[in-house]
Amino acid sequence: MRDTASNKSTSGGSGAVVHPPGFRARRGINWFLLGLQYASYYTCRYNIGIAATRIMDQFGLSNTEYGWINSARHWCYAIGQFVNGLITDRLGGKQAMAIGALLTIALNVAFGMASYAGAGSALLLFIVIRGSDGYAQAFGAPGMIKVNTAWFPRSERGRFAGVFGLMIQLGQISINTLGPLLLAGCSIPLLVVTLDIPALHWRWLFWIPPCIVAVVVVLMVLIVRNNPEEAGYTVQHAENEEHVDRDHEERIPLGVVFRTIARKKMVWITAGAYFCTGVVRTAQFDWFWVYFDREWGLDSASSALVIITGALLPITAFVGSISSGFISDLLFKGKRAPVAVGLYGLESAVILACALLLGSPSIASAPLAALFMLLISLTCNSTHSILGTAAAMDLGGRKMAGFASGIIDSFQYIGAGFAGVGLGKLIDWAVANTSYGWNAWFYFMLPFSVAGMVLMAFVWLRTRGRAVVAG
């Protein structure tokens, strides 16, 4: 048994937390496996975008009908975030993430099996299965944030949020690389032979990623601990945090958690800004592959430009996430709002420039569109990590981070749902009736980016000079 008296994190003279020997390494293992588990969720989340045009062509779906599949997933995810945040605070973060992993494995396999359905019933099956999968994956973020709130003091959470962005993007990098290879076919050199994989049906994009999730969930369950105390450490935060919990075995009544978090005005304002992030971020991720196929005639499995851009999108997302976290912690002393205001402003400028330049026939080109995809990814993922992860941890503290995350992230996915059927209808209408065509995609994003900037500017102005988490 560990000598917990000698394994305490204590406050140094400068107010910084001094961790005992071995603590950072153990926390790193914990964090890595949690991040890897969440990254594996993403291989079962972004697989549909790569397969989108093939699904639409096989079953004769319009943009609006394809949008309904995505909206079902996002809105069920939003419900799950709200509900599962409460469940996570009750069960524990590791347990919540394991539940989500097992469910998403089963539901992705079911989505692939639905490819055998007839055209008349396929759309309904896709909507029901993808919606259920959205609810299942909503165990991931509250679970991950719940665990890491116990392991990271506030002064380190922005950087954690940024590095967590890398772990998320590993999942997207994996599926954005693996997906086109499976659709086009590939050869994998082994020790003595070469494994030749023929071009596969799109359903395999829903059967192979669950295998990745299954391997990681076993490792996570065996190794991850919900808090430092389970690993033999006692943590005393340097800051006087409102929700520091010295007894991690205490189970707070759900009603108390709900009333405490729901009464915080800054939770709801931050959630409103995150709604705007959800619209922009999802509008890009859900429609990226379809846009290049329909607007530029570039297939997701054969176009080098699309494949390379798809691989680079998660990398730019990580750069934005890690930069925003370090800037928030080191330059703004843990304040999130001023950083978020600048990021939303930059994002708005990028989207406006994108709409204007790609709307000009003499300037527009597929490479220019790819460049703007990377810039939008950089900015929208910066606000995604800093608000949805760091701000949620700050607002909820160790006892209630799960529900704080659930509220804020649920609003992101309410917004994401509008980027499904709402954007699909707009694109169908714009292509058929206006000269804007697919350029309407960018004008759809712009107002939400501006609104996010306004909301976080309000938070910043209202909280300047005060030690509140959102400001």
C-alpha positions in Angstrom: 0.0 0.0 0.0 1.2 3.5 -0.8 2.2 5.8 2.0 -0.3 8.5 1.2 1.2 10.9 3.8 4.3 11.2 1.7 2.3 11.4 -1.6 0.6 14.7 -1.2 0.5 17.5 -3.7 1.1 20.7 -1.7 1.2 24.4 -2.4 4.6 26.0 -2.8 5.6 29.4 -1.7 4.7 31.0 -5.0 1.2 29.4 -4.9 2.1 26.7 -7.4 1.3 23.1 -6.7 4.2 20.9 -5.9 3.5 17.3 -6.8 5.1 14.3 -5.1 7.5 11.9 -6.9 5.7 9.8 -9.5 2.5 11.8 -9.5 3.0 13.4 -12.9 4.0 10.1 -14.6 0.9 8.4 -13.1 -1.3 11.3 -14.2 0.2 11.1 -17.6 -0.6 7.5 -18.0 -4.2 8.2 -16.8 -4.6 11.1 -19.1 -3.1 9.3 -22.1 -5.5 6.3 -21.9 -8.5 8.6 -21.3 -7.5 10.7 -24.3 -6.9 7.5 -26.4 -10.4 6.2 -25.4 -12.0 9.5 -26.5 -9.9 9.5 -29.7 -11.2 6.1 -30.5 -14.8 7.4 -30.2 -13.9 9.8 -33.0 -13.1 7.0 -35.4 -16.7 5.9 -34.9 -18.0 9.5 -35.3 -16.3 11.0 -38.3 -16.5 7.8 -40.4 -19.9 8.9 -41.8 -18.5 12.0 -43.5 -16.1 10.0 -45.6 -18.8 7.5 -46.6 -21.4 10.3 -47.1 -21.6 10.6 -50.9 -21.6 6.8 -51.3 -24.4 6.4 -48.8 -26.3 9.2 -50.6 -25.8 7.8 -54.0 -26.7 4.2 -53.0 -30.0 5.2 -51.5 -30.8 8.3 -53.5 -30.6 10.7 -50.5 -30.7 14.5 -50.9 -28.6 16.8 -48.8 -31.6 17.4 -46.6 -32.1 13.7 -45.9 -28.4 13.2 -45.2 -28.6 16.2 -42.9 -31.4 14.4 -40.9 -29.0 11.6 -40.1 -26.4 14.0 -38.7 -29.0 16.1 -36.9 -30.4 13.0 -35.2 -27.0 12.1 -34.0 -26.1 15.6 -32.8 -29.4 16.3 -31.0 -29.4 12.9 -29.3 -25.8 13.6 -28.3 -27.0 16.9 -26.8 -29.7 15.1 -24.7 -27.0 12.6 -23.7 -24.6 15.3 -22.6 -27.3 16.9 -20.3 -28.4 13.5 -18.9 -25.1 11.7 -18.9 -23.3 14.5 -17.1 -25.5 13.9 -14.1 -25.0 10.1 -14.4 -21.2 10.5 -14.7 -21.1 12.6 -11.5 -22.9 9.7 -9.8 -21.1 6.6 -11.3 -17.6 8.0 -12.0 -15.8 9.1 -15.1 -14.1 5.8 -16.1 -17.3 3.9 -15.8 -19.2 6.4 -17.9 -16.6 6.2 -20.7 -16.7 2.4 -20.7 -20.5 2.4 -21.1 -20.2 4.8 -24.0 -17.5 2.7 -25.7 -19.4 -0.5 -25.5 -22.6 1.1 -26.9 -20.8 2.8 -29.8 -19.2 -0.5 -30.8 -22.6 -2.2 -31.1 -24.3 0.7 -32.8 -21.6 1.3 -35.5 -21.7 -2.4 -36.4 -25.5 -2.0 -36.7 -25.1 1.0 -38.9 -23.0 -1.0 -41.3 -25.5 -3.8 -41.3 -28.2 -1.3 -42.3 -26.5 -1.0 -45.6 -28.3 -4.2 -46.6 -31.7 -2.6 -46.1 -34.0 -1.5 -48.9 -34.1 2.1 -50.0 -37.5 2.6 -48.4 -36.4 1.7 -44.9 -32.7 2.6 -44.9 -33.1 6.3 -44.1 -35.2 5.6 -41.0 -32.8 3.0 -39.9 -29.8 5.3 -40.3 -31.5 8.1 -38.3 -32.5 5.8 -35.4 -29.1 4.0 -35.2 -27.0 7.2 -35.6 -29.2 9.0 -33.1 -28.7 6.2 -30.6 -25.0 6.3 -31.2 -25.0 10.0 -30.5 -26.5 9.4 -27.1 -24.0 6.6 -26.4 -21.0 8.7 -27.3 -22.3 11.5 -25.0 -20.8 9.5 -22.1 -17.3 10.3 -23.3 -16.7 14.0 -22.7 -18.3 14.2 -19.2 -16.5 11.1 -18.2 -13.1 12.3 -19.4 -13.6 15.8 -17.9 -14.8 14.3 -14.6 -11.7 12.3 -14.1 -9.2 14.9 -15.2 -10.8 17.6 -13.1 -9.7 15.6 -10.1 -6.1 15.1 -11.5 -5.5 18.7 -12.8 -5.5 21.9 -10.7 -7.1 25.0 -12.4 -3.7 26.5 -13.3 -3.0 23.5 -15.5 -6.4 23.0 -17.1 -6.0 25.2 -20.1 -2.9 23.4 -21.1 -4.6 20.1 -20.4 -7.5 21.2 -22.7 -5.1 22.0 -25.4 -3.2 18.7 -25.2 -6.5 16.9 -24.9 -7.2 18.4 -28.3 -4.3 16.4 -29.7 -5.8 13.2 -28.3 -9.2 14.0 -29.9 -7.6 14.7 -33.2 -5.7 11.4 -33.2 -9.0 9.8 -33.7 -9.9 12.0 -36.6 -6.5 11.7 -38.1 -6.9 7.9 -37.9 -10.3 7.7 -39.6 -9.4 10.4 -42.2 -6.4 8.3 -43.2 -7.9 4.9 -42.7 -11.3 5.6 -44.4 -10.0 6.6 -47.8 -7.6 3.7 -47.8 -10.4 1.2 -47.1 -12.6 2.7 -49.8 -9.8 2.8 -52.4 -7.9 -0.4 -51.4 -4.3 -0.6 -50.2 -1.3 -2.8 -49.6 0.1 -3.2 -46.1 3.7 -4.6 -46.0 4.2 -7.0 -43.1 7.4 -8.8 -42.0 7.5 -11.4 -44.7 4.4 -10.8 -46.8 2.3 -7.9 -48.2 -1.4 -7.8 -47.2 -3.5 -6.6 -50.1 -6.8 -5.1 -49.1 -9.2 -4.6 -52.1 -11.5 -1.6 -52.3 -14.2 -2.1 -49.7 -17.8 -1.2 -49.5 -18.5 1.9 -47.3 -20.0 -0.4 -44.6 -16.5 -1.4 -43.5 -15.9 2.1 -42.3 -18.5 1.2 -39.5 -17.0 -2.3 -38.8 -13.3 -1.7 -38.5 -13.2 1.4 -36.2 -15.2 -0.4 -33.5 -12.4 -2.9 -33.2 -10.1 0.0 -32.3 -12.5 1.1 -29.6 -12.8 -2.4 -28.2 -9.0 -2.7 -27.6 -8.7 0.7 -26.0 -11.6 0.3 -23.6 -10.0 -2.9 -22.1 -6.8 -0.9 -21.4 -8.7 2.0 -20.0 -10.8 -0.1 -17.6 -7.7 -1.9 -16.3 -5.3 1.1 -15.8 -7.2 4.4 -15.4 -8.2 5.7 -11.9 -11.0 8.1 -11.3 -8.9 10.4 -9.0 -5.5 10.6 -7.4 -6.7 9.1 -4.2 -7.5 5.8 -6.0 -3.9 5.8 -7.1 -2.5 6.5 -3.6 -2.0 10.3 -3.8 -3.6 13.2 -1.9 -4.0 16.5 -3.8 -4.3 19.9 -2.3 -4.8 22.6 -4.9 -2.9 25.8 -4.6 -6.0 27.9 -5.6 -8.9 28.4 -3.3 -11.3 26.6 -5.7 -14.9 26.7 -4.8 -15.5 23.0 -5.4 -12.4 21.4 -4.1 -13.5 18.0 -2.9 -11.5 16.4 -0.1 -13.7 13.3 0.0 -14.0 11.7 -3.4 -16.1 8.8 -2.2 -18.9 11.2 -1.4 -21.8 10.9 -3.8 -23.6 14.2 -4.2 -27.4 14.0 -4.7 -28.3 14.7 -8.3 -30.7 17.5 -7.3 -27.9 19.3 -5.5 -25.7 19.0 -8.5 -28.4 20.2 -10.9 -29.4 23.3 -8.7 -25.8 24.3 -8.1 -24.6 24.3 -11.7 -27.9 25.4 -13.2 -27.9 28.6 -11.1 -24.6 29.8 -12.5 -25.2 32.4 -15.1 -21.8 32.0 -16.6 -22.5 28.4 -17.4 -25.5 29.4 -19.6 -23.6 32.2 -21.4 -20.6 30.0 -22.0 -23.1 27.3 -23.3 -24.6 29.9 -25.6 -21.2 30.6 -27.1 -20.5 26.9 -27.4 -23.7 26.5 -29.3 -22.2 28.9 -31.9 -18.9 26.8 -31.9 -21.0 23.7 -32.5 -22.7 25.1 -35.6 -19.4 26.2 -37.2 -17.3 23.2 -36.2 -19.9 20.7 -37.3 -20.9 22.5 -40.5 -17.3 22.0 -41.6 -16.7 18.5 -40.4 -20.0 17.0 -41.5 -20.0 18.5 -45.0 -16.3 18.8 -45.9 -16.1 15.5 -47.9 -19.5 16.2 -49.6 -18.5 19.7 -50.5 -15.4 18.7 -52.4 -17.3 15.9 -54.2 -20.3 17.9 -55.2 -18.7 21.3 -55.8 -15.3 20.3 -57.2 -15.8 16.7 -58.4 -13.1 15.4 -56.0 -13.8 11.9 -54.6 -12.9 11.2 -50.9 -11.0 8.0 -51.9 -9.1 9.1 -55.0 -8.4 12.8 -54.8 -4.9 13.6 -53.3 -6.0 17.1 -52.5 -9.0 16.0 -50.5 -7.2 13.1 -48.7 -4.2 15.4 -47.8 -6.6 18.2 -46.6 -8.6 15.6 -44.6 -5.4 14.5 -42.9 -4.3 18.0 -42.2 -7.6 19.2 -40.7 -7.1 17.4 -37.4 -3.5 18.7 -37.2 -4.6 22.4 -37.6 -7.3 21.6 -35.0 -4.7 20.5 -32.6 -2.5 23.5 -33.2 -5.5 25.7 -32.4 -6.4 23.7 -29.3 -2.9 23.6 -27.8 -2.2 27.3 -28.6 -5.4 28.6 -27.0 -4.8 26.5 -23.9 -1.3 27.7 -23.3 -2.2 31.4 -24.1 -5.1 31.2 -21.6 -3.0 29.7 -18.8 0.2 31.6 -19.2 -0.8 35.0 -20.6 -4.3 35.4 -19.1 -3.8 33.5 -15.8 -6.5 31.0 -16.4 -9.1 33.4 -17.9 -10.9 31.9 -20.9 -13.1 34.7 -22.1 -10.6 37.2 -23.6 -8.9 34.4 -25.5 -12.2 33.2 -26.8 -13.2 36.7 -28.0 -10.0 37.0 -30.1 -10.5 33.5 -31.5 -14.1 34.1 -32.5 -13.1 37.4 -34.1 -10.3 35.7 -36.1 -12.7 32.9 -37.1 -15.3 35.4 -38.3 -12.7 37.2 -40.5 -11.5 33.9 -42.0 -15.1 32.7 -42.8 -16.0 36.1 -44.4 -12.8 36.1 -46.6 -13.6 32.5 -47.5 -17.1 33.3 -48.7 -16.0 36.4 -50.7 -13.0 34.8 -52.4 -14.6 31.5 -53.2 -17.7 33.3 -54.5 -15.5 35.0 -57.1 -15.2 32.8 -60.2 -11.9 34.4 -61.2 -10.3 33.5 -57.8 -12.1 30.4 -56.6 -10.2 27.1 -56.8 -10.2 23.7 -55.0 -6.7 24.4 -53.5 -7.9 27.8 -52.2 -11.0 26.1 -50.7 -8.7 23.5 -49.0 -6.6 26.3 -47.5 -9.6 27.9 -46.0 -10.8 24.6 -44.6 -7.6 24.4 -42.6 -7.9 28.0 -41.4 -11.5 27.5 -40.3 -10.5 24.2 -38.5 -7.7 26.1 -36.7 -10.0 28.7 -35.3 -13.2 26.8 -34.5 -11.3 24.0 -32.7 -9.5 26.6 -30.5 -12.8 27.7 -29.0 -14.0 24.1 -28.9 -11.2 23.0 -26.5 -11.0 26.2 -24.4 -14.7 26.5 -23.7 -15.9 22.9 -23.7 -13.0 21.5 -21.6 -11.2 24.1 -19.6 -14.2 26.3 -18.8 -16.3 23.3 -17.9 -13.7 22.1 -15.5 -13.4 25.5 -13.9 -17.1 26.0 -13.6 -17.9 22.6 -12.2 -14.9 21.8 -10.0 -14.0 18.3 -8.9 -17.5 17.4 -7.6 -19.6 18.7 -10.5 -17.4 18.9 -13.6 -19.4 16.2 -15.3 -22.7 18.1 -15.2 -21.1 21.4 -16.0 -19.5 19.8 -19.0 -22.8 18.2 -19.9 -24.7 21.5 -20.0 -22.1 23.3 -22.0 -21.4 20.5 -24.5 -25.1 19.8 -24.9 -25.5 23.3 -26.3 -22.7 22.6 -28.8 -24.6 19.7 -30.2 -27.9 21.5 -30.3 -26.1 23.9 -32.6 -24.5 21.0 -34.4 -28.0 19.7 -35.2 -28.8 22.9 -37.1 -25.7 22.2 -39.2 -27.3 18.9 -40.3 -30.8 19.2 -41.7 -30.9 23.0 -41.6 -27.7 23.3 -43.6 -28.7 20.5 -45.9 -32.0 22.2 -46.7 -30.2 25.5 -47.3 -27.7 23.9 -49.7 -30.4 22.1 -51.6 -32.3 25.3 -52.0 -29.2 27.4 -52.9 -28.0 25.0 -55.5 -31.4 24.8 -57.1 -32.5 28.4 -56.9 -29.5 30.8 -56.5 -26.1 31.7 -57.8 -24.6 31.1 -54.4 -24.7 27.3 -54.7 -22.4 25.6 -52.2 -21.0 29.0 -51.2 -24.1 29.3 -49.0 -22.3 26.9 -46.7 -19.9 29.7 -45.6 -22.6 32.3 -45.2 -24.4 29.9 -42.9 -21.4 29.7 -40.5 -20.6 33.4 -40.3 -23.5 34.8 -38.1 -22.8 32.1 -35.5 -19.1 32.9 -35.3 -19.9 36.6 -34.7 -22.5 35.7 -32.1 -20.0 33.6 -30.2 -17.6 36.6 -30.1 -20.3 38.9 -28.8 -21.3 36.4 -26.0 -17.8 35.9 -24.8 -17.1 39.6 -25.0 -20.1 40.1 -22.6 -18.5 37.5 -20.2 -15.2 39.2 -20.4 -16.6 42.7 -19.7 -18.7 41.5 -16.8 -16.0 39.6 -15.1 -12.9 41.7 -15.6 -10.9 42.0 -12.4 -12.7 39.2 -10.7 -11.4 35.6 -10.2 -14.3 33.8 -11.9 -13.7 30.9 -14.1 -15.3 31.9 -17.3 -13.7 35.3 -17.4 
